[in-house]
């Protein structure tokens, strides 16, 4: 039977992995939004120049 200490170590490892995935997802979203923002800015500037 697995002891409490071992169970907590497993949970901590999974929590750390989820935290890492959360950071990666936030970085991806920020990068995607930044990219879209640049394209929208270019489009708006081009439209205003016409």
Residue, then its C-alpha position, 0 to 999 in steps of 0.5 A: x500500500x502506498x503511504x501518504x508521503x508517496x501519494x503527496x509526492x505524486x500529487x506534487x509532481x502532477x501539480x508541478x506539471x500542470x503549472x508548467x503546462x499553464x505557463x506554456x499555454x499563457x505564453x502561447x496565447x500572449x504570442x498569438x494575441x501579439x501576432x494578431x495585434x500587429x496584423x490588425x495594426x498594419x491593416x488599420x494603418x494601411x486603411x487610414x493611408x488610403 
